Amino acid sequence: IGLSEGLEGFNIHRSVARSSGYKVINDELLEPAAREYTDASAEPGVTYWYKLGAVAVDGEYVSVPFRVTIGARFALHQNYPNPLNPRTTLSFYLPVKQWVTLALYDVAGRTVRTLVARNMAAGSHTLEWDSLDDDGGRVASGVYFYRLTAGKRTLSRKLVVLK
């Protein structure tokens, strides 16, 4: 922006569209020495456009827009296809790096296959299940459950195998 003298502070402008709808979201002018700002009202999974407004004694100089997508929350998505024969895709989202277990169970609660048991990075993850059990045998047609455990959180979903 090239302002050195007369800088009073900064405003943060936000919109959900790149070209219009910007509103100042900070309650008070940010200090000239400010180097960070937390947008506490941002919603996970939403893409926002921001502009930085440098407020000087002779007006406000606004930056070009920049895009930020706030990470989604811990999630386990429904597999596809469902019913499956013989393969299906499983996907989930981790908000932070952590130890993850993803396993499949029969209706009696017995472990059929452990797909993941390791530390995983934050972000979206997708993997495929080939309808084999931990011993390499093909599972029977029927209803199964898959459970994702990450940290203290656990989510489960149902899937159907058809032959």
C-alpha positions in Angstrom: 0.0 0.0 0.0 3.0 2.3 0.5 1.7 4.2 3.5 4.3 5.1 6.1 3.2 8.4 7.6 -0.4 9.2 8.7 -1.4 5.5 9.0 -4.2 5.3 11.6 -4.9 1.6 11.4 -6.6 -1.1 9.5 -10.0 -2.4 8.6 -10.9 -5.9 7.5 -13.5 -6.1 4.7 -15.2 -9.4 4.0 -17.7 -10.8 1.4 -18.8 -14.1 0.1 -18.4 -12.8 -3.5 -15.2 -11.6 -5.0 -16.6 -8.5 -6.7 -19.2 -7.1 -4.3 -20.9 -7.1 -0.9 -17.8 -6.2 1.3 -18.5 -5.1 4.8 -16.0 -4.1 7.5 -16.0 -6.9 10.1 -13.7 -5.5 12.8 -15.5 -3.5 15.6 -12.6 -1.1 16.2 -9.8 0.1 13.9 -6.9 -2.3 14.2 -3.6 -0.8 15.4 -1.0 0.1 12.7 1.3 -2.5 14.2 -1.3 -5.3 14.0 -0.1 -8.3 12.0 -3.0 -10.7 12.5 -6.7 -10.8 12.9 -9.1 -13.7 13.8 -12.4 -13.7 12.1 -14.5 -15.3 14.9 -17.7 -15.2 12.9 -16.4 -17.2 9.9 -18.2 -20.5 9.3 -16.3 -23.7 8.5 -16.6 -24.8 4.8 -17.4 -21.4 3.6 -15.2 -19.4 1.2 -14.8 -15.8 2.0 -13.2 -12.9 0.2 -11.2 -10.4 2.2 -9.7 -7.0 1.6 -7.4 -5.1 3.9 -8.2 -1.4 4.3 -5.3 0.8 5.4 -6.9 3.9 7.0 -4.7 7.0 6.7 -5.4 10.7 7.5 -6.3 11.3 3.8 -8.6 8.2 3.4 -8.7 4.5 3.2 -6.6 2.5 0.8 -8.1 -1.0 0.1 -6.1 -4.0 -1.1 -7.0 -6.4 -3.9 -9.3 -9.2 -2.7 -7.9 -12.5 -1.4 -9.8 -15.7 -0.8 -9.8 -17.8 2.3 -11.7 -21.1 2.9 -12.3 -22.0 6.5 -11.7 -25.7 7.1 -14.7 -27.9 7.7 -15.4 -29.8 10.9 -14.6 -33.4 11.6 -16.8 -35.4 9.3 -17.4 -38.9 8.0 -19.3 -39.0 4.6 -21.6 -41.7 3.3 -19.7 -44.3 1.2 -20.4 -44.5 -2.6 -21.6 -46.5 -4.2 -23.9 -47.9 -1.6 -24.9 -50.8 -1.9 -21.5 -51.9 -3.2 -20.1 -54.7 -5.3 -17.2 -55.2 -4.8 -15.7 -51.8 -4.1 -16.7 -48.6 -2.4 -15.2 -45.2 -1.6 -15.0 -43.8 1.9 -14.1 -40.2 2.7 -13.7 -38.1 5.8 -12.4 -34.7 6.9 -10.0 -34.0 9.8 -9.7 -30.5 11.1 -6.3 -31.2 12.7 -3.5 -33.7 12.4 -4.3 -36.6 14.7 -4.3 -40.4 15.3 -7.1 -41.9 13.2 -8.8 -45.3 13.2 -11.2 -46.3 10.5 -12.6 -49.8 10.7 -15.5 -51.9 9.4 -17.8 -54.0 11.6 -20.5 -56.6 11.0 -23.9 -56.3 12.5 -22.7 -58.3 15.6 -20.0 -55.7 16.2 -17.0 -57.8 15.2 -14.2 -56.1 13.4 -14.2 -57.1 9.7 -11.4 -54.8 8.5 -9.2 -52.1 9.8 -8.5 -49.6 7.0 -6.6 -47.0 8.9 -4.8 -46.9 12.2 -2.2 -44.1 12.1 -1.5 -40.4 12.4 -3.1 -38.5 9.5 -2.8 -34.9 8.4 -5.6 -32.3 8.6 -7.8 -32.1 5.5 -9.9 -34.3 3.3 -9.1 -38.0 2.9 -10.5 -40.6 0.5 -9.8 -44.3 0.4 -11.3 -47.4 -1.1 -12.6 -50.6 0.5 -12.4 -53.7 -1.7 -14.9 -55.7 0.4 -12.2 -57.9 1.8 -11.8 -58.7 5.5 -8.5 -58.4 7.5 -7.6 -62.0 6.4 -8.0 -61.3 2.7 -11.3 -63.1 2.3 -14.4 -61.6 0.5 -17.1 -60.6 3.0 -20.6 -61.9 2.6 -23.6 -59.8 1.4 -25.2 -57.9 4.2 -25.2 -54.8 6.3 -21.9 -53.4 7.7 -20.9 -50.4 9.7 -17.8 -48.2 9.4 -16.5 -46.2 12.3 -14.1 -43.3 12.2 -12.3 -42.4 15.5 -10.1 -39.4 15.7 -9.0 -38.0 19.0 -12.1 -38.1 21.3 -14.5 -38.0 18.4 -16.3 -41.0 16.8 -18.6 -41.1 13.8 -20.3 -44.1 12.2 -22.2 -44.9 9.0 -23.9 -48.0 7.5 -23.1 -49.6 4.2 -24.5 -52.6 2.3 -22.6 -55.2 0.4 -24.5 -56.9 -2.5 -23.2 -59.8 -4.6 
